[in-house]
Each structure stands twice: as structure tokens, then as C-alpha cells.
Amino acid sequence: MVEYIPVLLNITMAVMLVIGIILTLVGLPGNLLIVLAAVSYGWHEDFAHLTYGSLLTLAGLWLSGELMDFLASIMGAKKERASGKATAAAFLGAITGGIVGTGILPIIGTIIGSIVGGFSASYYVEYKYAKDKEKALQVAKGVVKGQLLGMLIKFVIAISMSVAIIYKLWF
């Protein structure tokens, strides 16, 4: 039985990577799961294959993905010359919408809620101050485009981290 433990560990790690990719794809913290699974694997095998350096690189990728996701929404709003208040509202609306959406329909509701929340909040605030429906609509569309770009970036990072981890696994 002992000789099967490394194989079972690698299979478990591969399953965790797939779950992490799927979670990232639906807007949940899958990249964090990937990093934590890698740290657990590294700790279990005394950091022989997943070394401290590779784990720090993975953590850096995760953090940069989170930052790029955050900045993409803001840049989408700013590209349409949104007010600072509309940009802040988009951020808060996306978080609130994601939480509410998760409560209504886990996983897919998170994405829908985040997009609807960011769109609605940015539209409302921009319209409230600018009194221009067209500008408010353009700002809200810019926010959604930024959110989708951020999700794509994080998905690509999830795939990249998973490939790097699989390359390092002992099989």
C-alpha cells in the first residue's frame, strides 16, 4: 500500500488543479486553491519537487492575477471616462452582486451577480451625477468588459500554474 501513496497523492493533486481551474472559470478563488494545494503537496514531500522558489512564483502569479482582475474592471470604467464615484460603485456593486448571486445560485450566480452588480452600480451612479443615459450605459459596458477581461486573465493564470505544477510532480 505504501508504494501507492505517491501515485494517489499525484492523482489528488491533479484533481485539485482541475477543481481550481473550474472555480476560477466561474469567478471563485480557484487560483488560491491551486496555490494552497501546491503548498500542501510541497510540504508533504519536503519541498523536493515543488520547492520554496516555485511556490513563491505560484503565489506571485496568484497575487498578480488578483491585481490584474481588480485593475481590469477599473480600467474598463476609466476607458469610458467614468467618474471616480462610478468606478468605486462598480467595484462595490460587483462584490455585492457576487455575494448575492452566490446565495441565489452558487457558482454561476456568482458570475452573473458580479456582472449585474458592477453594471447596475456603475450605471446608476454615473447617471445620477452626469444625467446622461448614453454615457452611463457606456461606462457600465466598459465595467463589464473589464470584468470579463479580468476573468480571462485569471483563467489563463490558473491554466499556467496548473501546467507548471504538473511538470514538477513526481510520477
C-alpha positions in Angstrom: 0.0 0.0 0.0 2.8 2.4 0.8 4.1 2.4 -2.8 0.7 3.6 -4.0 0.7 6.7 -1.8 2.8 8.9 -4.2 0.5 8.0 -7.1 -2.6 8.7 -5.0 -1.1 12.0 -3.9 -0.4 13.0 -7.5 -3.9 12.0 -8.6 -5.4 14.0 -5.8 -3.2 17.0 -6.8 -4.4 16.7 -10.4 -8.0 16.7 -9.3 -7.4 19.7 -7.1 -5.9 21.5 -10.0 -8.9 20.8 -12.2 -11.2 21.9 -9.5 -9.1 25.1 -9.1 -9.4 25.8 -12.8 -13.1 25.3 -12.8 -13.6 27.5 -9.8 -11.5 30.3 -11.4 -13.6 30.0 -14.6 -16.8 30.7 -12.6 -15.3 33.6 -10.7 -14.5 31.8 -7.4 -11.0 31.7 -5.8 -9.7 28.7 -7.7 -6.2 30.2 -8.1 -5.9 30.4 -4.4 -7.0 26.8 -4.1 -4.3 25.9 -6.7 -1.6 27.7 -4.6 -2.7 26.1 -1.4 -2.8 22.6 -2.9 0.7 23.2 -4.2 1.9 24.3 -0.8 0.3 21.2 0.8 1.9 18.9 -1.8 5.3 20.6 -1.3 5.1 20.3 2.5 4.1 16.6 2.2 7.2 15.8 0.1 9.6 18.1 2.0 9.6 20.6 -0.9 11.7 18.3 -3.1 9.7 18.9 -6.3 7.7 21.9 -5.5 10.4 24.0 -4.0 10.1 27.2 -2.0 11.1 29.1 -5.1 8.4 27.5 -7.3 5.8 28.1 -4.6 6.8 31.7 -4.3 6.4 32.0 -8.1 3.0 30.5 -7.9 2.0 32.8 -5.1 3.2 35.8 -7.2 1.2 34.6 -10.1 -1.9 34.3 -8.0 -1.5 37.8 -6.5 -0.7 39.3 -9.9 -3.9 37.7 -11.3 -6.0 39.1 -8.5 -4.5 42.6 -9.0 -5.0 42.4 -12.8 -8.6 41.3 -12.3 -9.2 44.3 -10.0 -7.5 46.7 -12.3 -9.2 45.4 -15.4 -12.7 46.5 -14.1 -11.4 49.9 -13.1 -9.6 50.3 -16.4 -12.8 49.3 -18.3 -14.7 52.1 -16.5 -11.9 54.6 -16.9 -11.6 53.9 -20.6 -15.2 55.2 -20.9 -14.2 58.3 -18.7 -16.3 57.2 -15.7 -16.3 59.3 -12.7 -14.4 58.2 -9.6 -17.7 57.5 -7.9 -18.9 55.3 -10.7 -15.7 53.4 -10.6 -15.9 52.8 -6.9 -19.6 51.9 -7.2 -18.7 49.3 -9.9 -16.2 47.7 -7.6 -18.6 47.6 -4.7 -21.5 46.5 -6.9 -19.5 43.6 -8.3 -18.6 42.4 -4.9 -22.2 42.8 -3.6 -23.7 41.2 -6.7 -21.3 38.3 -6.5 -22.2 37.6 -2.9 -26.0 37.9 -3.6 -25.6 35.8 -6.7 -23.8 33.1 -4.9 -26.6 32.9 -2.3 -29.2 32.6 -5.1 -27.4 30.2 -7.4 -24.0 29.0 -6.3 -21.2 29.2 -8.9 -23.0 30.6 -12.0 -24.8 33.0 -9.8 -21.5 34.4 -8.6 -20.6 35.4 -12.2 -24.0 36.7 -13.1 -24.3 38.6 -9.8 -20.9 40.2 -10.1 -21.5 41.3 -13.7 -25.1 42.6 -13.0 -23.9 44.3 -9.7 -21.0 46.0 -11.4 -23.1 47.1 -14.4 -26.0 48.3 -12.3 -24.0 50.2 -9.7 -21.8 51.9 -12.3 -24.8 52.8 -14.4 -26.8 54.2 -11.5 -24.0 56.3 -10.1 -22.8 57.6 -13.4 -26.4 58.5 -14.4 -27.0 60.1 -11.0 -24.1 62.6 -11.5 -23.9 63.0 -15.2 -27.6 62.8 -16.1 -26.7 61.3 -19.4 -28.1 57.8 -20.1 -25.8 57.1 -23.0 -22.7 57.9 -21.0 -23.9 55.9 -18.1 -24.6 52.9 -20.4 -21.1 53.2 -22.0 -19.5 53.3 -18.5 -21.5 50.3 -17.4 -20.5 48.4 -20.6 -16.9 49.3 -20.0 -17.1 47.9 -16.5 -18.4 44.6 -17.8 -15.8 44.3 -20.5 -13.1 44.9 -17.8 -14.6 42.3 -15.6 -14.6 39.7 -18.4 -11.0 40.6 -19.3 -10.1 40.1 -15.6 -11.8 36.7 -15.5 -10.0 35.7 -18.7 -6.6 36.7 -17.3 -7.2 34.8 -14.1 -8.3 31.7 -16.1 -5.1 31.8 -18.2 -3.0 32.1 -14.9 -4.9 29.1 -13.5 -4.0 27.0 -16.5 -0.4 28.2 -16.4 0.0 27.5 -12.7 -1.5 24.0 -13.2 0.8 23.1 -16.1 3.8 24.3 -14.1 2.8 22.2 -11.1 2.1 19.1 -13.2 5.5 19.5 -14.7 7.0 19.4 -11.2 5.0 16.5 -9.8 6.7 13.2 -9.2 5.0 10.5 -11.3 
